[in-house]
Amino acid sequence: MKYKKYFLIATVILILIGAKSMFAVRLIRQQKVLDKSVGAFVEFLENGNIEELRLRVSTWVDSSLPESIRKELEMFVRENETIVDGSTLSLYIELFKELENANLVPVRGRYELSKRWYYVFETESDGILLEIGMFAFSSMSPLEYILEYVFNRDFSSQQSRYIIVNGVVVEDNQIFRNIISPVLPESTVQWLFGND
Protein backbone atom coordinates (compact mmCIF):
# COMPACT_ATOMS: atom_id res chain seq x y z
CA MET A 1 0.00 0.00 0.00
CA LYS A 2 2.85 2.34 0.87
CA TYR A 3 4.45 1.85 -2.57
CA LYS A 4 1.14 2.55 -4.35
CA LYS A 5 0.99 5.94 -2.67
CA TYR A 6 4.53 6.83 -3.81
CA PHE A 7 3.82 5.48 -7.28
CA LEU A 8 0.70 7.66 -7.54
CA ILE A 9 2.60 10.76 -6.37
CA ALA A 10 5.45 10.06 -8.80
CA THR A 11 2.95 9.57 -11.66
CA VAL A 12 1.23 12.89 -10.92
CA ILE A 13 4.59 14.69 -10.79
CA LEU A 14 5.66 13.16 -14.12
CA ILE A 15 2.36 14.15 -15.73
CA LEU A 16 2.76 17.75 -14.51
CA ILE A 17 6.36 17.90 -15.76
CA GLY A 18 5.27 16.45 -19.12
CA ALA A 19 2.45 18.96 -19.47
CA LYS A 20 4.76 21.84 -18.63
CA SER A 21 7.29 20.59 -21.19
CA MET A 22 4.58 20.35 -23.87
CA PHE A 23 3.54 23.94 -23.20
CA ALA A 24 7.18 25.06 -23.36
CA VAL A 25 7.71 23.31 -26.70
CA ARG A 26 4.49 24.86 -28.05
CA LEU A 27 5.62 28.35 -27.00
CA ILE A 28 9.02 27.80 -28.65
CA ARG A 29 7.28 26.76 -31.89
CA GLN A 30 5.00 29.80 -31.73
CA GLN A 31 7.98 32.09 -31.18
CA LYS A 32 9.65 30.59 -34.27
CA VAL A 33 6.49 31.22 -36.33
CA LEU A 34 6.41 34.83 -35.08
CA ASP A 35 10.09 35.40 -35.80
CA LYS A 36 9.76 33.89 -39.28
CA SER A 37 6.59 35.91 -40.09
CA VAL A 38 7.98 39.24 -38.90
CA GLY A 39 11.37 38.50 -40.45
CA ALA A 40 9.81 37.73 -43.84
CA PHE A 41 7.76 40.93 -43.63
CA VAL A 42 10.81 43.06 -42.82
CA GLU A 43 12.79 41.32 -45.57
CA PHE A 44 10.03 42.22 -48.04
CA LEU A 45 10.17 45.83 -46.82
CA GLU A 46 13.91 45.90 -47.48
CA ASN A 47 14.03 43.98 -50.77
CA GLY A 48 10.52 43.74 -52.22
CA ASN A 49 8.51 45.92 -54.54
CA ILE A 50 6.94 48.36 -52.06
CA GLU A 51 4.63 49.78 -54.73
CA GLU A 52 2.94 46.36 -54.84
CA LEU A 53 2.34 46.35 -51.05
CA ARG A 54 -1.06 47.30 -49.68
CA LEU A 55 -2.59 47.58 -46.23
CA ARG A 56 -6.15 46.41 -45.80
CA VAL A 57 -8.05 47.23 -42.59
CA SER A 58 -11.33 45.42 -42.11
CA THR A 59 -13.78 44.29 -39.49
CA TRP A 60 -14.12 40.64 -38.57
CA VAL A 61 -17.14 38.57 -39.64
CA ASP A 62 -17.91 35.64 -37.35
CA SER A 63 -17.88 32.40 -39.34
CA SER A 64 -20.43 30.83 -36.98
CA LEU A 65 -23.20 33.13 -38.24
CA PRO A 66 -25.84 31.70 -40.58
CA GLU A 67 -24.57 31.76 -44.16
CA SER A 68 -27.13 34.27 -45.48
CA ILE A 69 -26.32 36.79 -42.74
CA ARG A 70 -22.58 36.14 -43.03
CA LYS A 71 -22.62 36.78 -46.81
CA GLU A 72 -24.46 40.08 -46.35
CA LEU A 73 -22.02 41.16 -43.63
CA GLU A 74 -19.02 40.14 -45.73
CA MET A 75 -20.32 42.24 -48.64
CA PHE A 76 -20.83 45.21 -46.27
CA VAL A 77 -17.34 44.75 -44.83
CA ARG A 78 -15.72 44.61 -48.29
CA GLU A 79 -17.48 47.83 -49.25
CA ASN A 80 -16.33 49.57 -46.05
CA GLU A 81 -12.80 48.32 -45.56
CA THR A 82 -9.90 50.76 -45.66
CA ILE A 83 -7.16 50.10 -48.21
CA VAL A 84 -3.85 51.99 -48.30
CA ASP A 85 -1.68 51.58 -51.39
CA GLY A 86 2.06 51.05 -51.66
CA SER A 87 2.92 54.62 -52.62
CA THR A 88 1.49 55.85 -49.29
CA LEU A 89 2.95 52.94 -47.33
CA SER A 90 6.42 53.61 -48.75
CA LEU A 91 6.55 56.73 -46.57
CA TYR A 92 6.34 54.58 -43.42
CA ILE A 93 8.72 51.69 -44.16
CA GLU A 94 11.08 52.51 -41.26
CA LEU A 95 8.10 52.61 -38.90
CA PHE A 96 6.95 49.15 -40.07
CA LYS A 97 10.46 47.77 -39.57
CA GLU A 98 10.13 48.54 -35.84
CA LEU A 99 8.10 45.32 -35.62
CA GLU A 100 11.37 43.41 -35.89
CA ASN A 101 12.60 44.88 -32.59
CA ALA A 102 9.27 44.62 -30.77
CA ASN A 103 9.06 42.22 -27.87
CA LEU A 104 6.33 39.89 -29.21
CA VAL A 105 5.55 37.35 -26.51
CA PRO A 106 3.43 34.30 -27.38
CA VAL A 107 1.02 33.31 -24.65
CA ARG A 108 -0.40 29.98 -23.64
CA GLY A 109 -3.92 29.22 -22.60
CA ARG A 110 -7.36 29.20 -24.13
CA TYR A 111 -8.70 32.17 -26.02
CA GLU A 112 -11.94 33.39 -27.40
CA LEU A 113 -10.90 34.71 -30.77
CA SER A 114 -13.26 37.62 -30.69
CA LYS A 115 -11.36 39.68 -33.21
CA ARG A 116 -13.18 42.92 -33.71
CA TRP A 117 -11.06 43.96 -36.65
CA TYR A 118 -7.83 43.10 -38.36
CA TYR A 119 -5.29 44.53 -40.71
CA VAL A 120 -3.31 42.79 -43.39
CA PHE A 121 -0.16 43.71 -45.26
CA GLU A 122 -0.37 41.91 -48.59
CA THR A 123 0.69 41.89 -52.23
CA GLU A 124 -0.86 40.47 -55.38
CA SER A 125 2.06 38.13 -56.02
CA ASP A 126 2.92 37.01 -52.46
CA GLY A 127 -0.53 37.17 -50.85
CA ILE A 128 -0.71 37.87 -47.12
CA LEU A 129 2.63 38.88 -45.62
CA LEU A 130 1.41 39.82 -42.16
CA GLU A 131 -2.05 39.59 -40.62
CA ILE A 132 -2.77 41.26 -37.29
CA GLY A 133 -6.05 40.42 -35.54
CA MET A 134 -7.25 42.65 -32.73
CA PHE A 135 -8.32 41.40 -30.21
CA ALA A 136 -8.45 37.96 -28.60
CA PHE A 137 -9.53 37.51 -25.00
CA SER A 138 -8.40 34.83 -22.59
CA SER A 139 -11.03 32.37 -21.53
CA MET A 140 -11.06 30.38 -18.33
CA SER A 141 -9.18 27.10 -18.08
CA PRO A 142 -10.82 24.03 -16.52
CA LEU A 143 -8.81 24.67 -13.35
CA GLU A 144 -10.19 28.22 -13.14
CA TYR A 145 -13.73 26.84 -13.47
CA ILE A 146 -13.02 24.47 -10.56
CA LEU A 147 -11.46 27.23 -8.44
CA GLU A 148 -14.41 29.50 -9.19
CA TYR A 149 -16.79 26.80 -8.05
CA VAL A 150 -14.80 25.80 -4.94
CA PHE A 151 -13.96 29.33 -3.74
CA ASN A 152 -17.07 31.02 -5.12
CA ARG A 153 -14.85 33.60 -6.81
CA ASP A 154 -15.48 35.23 -10.19
CA PHE A 155 -12.46 34.79 -12.48
CA SER A 156 -14.27 36.01 -15.62
CA SER A 157 -13.49 39.67 -14.88
CA GLN A 158 -9.77 38.92 -15.17
CA GLN A 159 -9.73 38.76 -18.96
CA SER A 160 -6.66 40.00 -20.74
CA ARG A 161 -6.50 41.38 -24.25
CA TYR A 162 -4.24 39.76 -26.82
CA ILE A 163 -3.27 40.22 -30.47
CA ILE A 164 -3.19 37.51 -33.12
CA VAL A 165 -0.18 37.70 -35.45
CA ASN A 166 -0.32 35.27 -38.38
CA GLY A 167 -2.30 32.86 -36.21
CA VAL A 168 -0.13 33.16 -33.08
CA VAL A 169 -1.67 34.75 -29.99
CA VAL A 170 0.69 37.28 -28.39
CA GLU A 171 0.50 39.75 -25.54
CA ASP A 172 -1.02 43.09 -26.43
CA ASN A 173 1.69 45.48 -27.56
CA GLN A 174 1.43 49.17 -28.43
CA ILE A 175 3.56 48.61 -31.54
CA PHE A 176 0.51 47.22 -33.36
CA ARG A 177 -1.27 50.57 -32.96
CA ASN A 178 1.84 52.67 -33.58
CA ILE A 179 2.68 51.17 -36.96
CA ILE A 180 -0.67 51.84 -38.59
CA SER A 181 -2.03 54.92 -36.83
CA PRO A 182 0.01 57.43 -38.91
CA VAL A 183 -1.00 55.69 -42.14
CA LEU A 184 -4.77 55.78 -41.64
CA PRO A 185 -7.22 58.68 -41.66
CA GLU A 186 -7.83 60.12 -38.16
CA SER A 187 -11.50 59.05 -38.24
CA THR A 188 -10.48 55.42 -38.90
CA VAL A 189 -7.88 55.49 -36.09
CA GLN A 190 -10.50 56.87 -33.69
CA TRP A 191 -13.01 54.21 -34.75
CA LEU A 192 -10.44 51.39 -34.39
CA PHE A 193 -8.74 52.36 -31.15
CA GLY A 194 -11.08 54.76 -29.41
CA ASN A 195 -9.24 55.93 -26.30
CA ASP A 196 -6.61 53.14 -26.28
Rosetta blueprint (number, residue, H / E / L):
1 M L
2 K H
3 Y H
4 K H
5 K H
6 Y H
7 F H
8 L H
9 I H
10 A H
11 T H
12 V H
13 I H
14 L H
15 I H
16 L H
17 I H
18 G H
19 A H
20 K H
21 S H
22 M H
23 F H
24 A H
25 V H
26 R H
27 L H
28 I H
29 R H
30 Q H
31 Q H
32 K H
33 V H
34 L H
35 D H
36 K H
37 S H
38 V H
39 G H
40 A H
41 F H
42 V H
43 E H
44 F H
45 L H
46 E H
47 N H
48 G L
49 N L
50 I H
51 E H
52 E H
53 L L
54 R E
55 L E
56 R E
57 V E
58 S E
59 T E
60 W L
61 V L
62 D L
63 S L
64 S L
65 L L
66 P L
67 E H
68 S H
69 I H
70 R H
71 K H
72 E H
73 L H
74 E H
75 M H
76 F H
77 V H
78 R H
79 E H
80 N H
81 E L
82 T E
83 I E
84 V E
85 D L
86 G H
87 S H
88 T H
89 L H
90 S H
91 L H
92 Y H
93 I H
94 E H
95 L H
96 F H
97 K H
98 E H
99 L H
100 E H
101 N H
102 A L
103 N L
104 L L
105 V L
106 P E
107 V L
108 R L
109 G L
110 R E
111 Y E
112 E E
113 L L
114 S L
115 K L
116 R L
117 W E
118 Y E
119 Y E
120 V E
121 F E
122 E E
123 T E
124 E L
125 S L
126 D L
127 G E
128 I E
129 L E
130 L E
131 E E
132 I E
133 G E
134 M E
135 F E
136 A E
137 F E
138 S E
139 S E
140 M L
141 S L
142 P H
143 L H
144 E H
145 Y H
146 I H
147 L H
148 E H
149 Y H
150 V H
151 F H
152 N L
153 R L
154 D L
155 F L
156 S H
157 S H
158 Q H
159 Q L
160 S L
161 R E
162 Y E
163 I E
164 I E
165 V E
166 N L
167 G L
168 V E
169 V E
170 V E
171 E E
172 D L
173 N L
174 Q L
175 I H
176 F H
177 R H
178 N H
179 I L
180 I L
181 S L
182 P L
183 V L
184 L L
185 P L
186 E H
187 S H
188 T H
189 V H
190 Q H
191 W H
192 L H
193 F H
194 G L
195 N L
196 D L
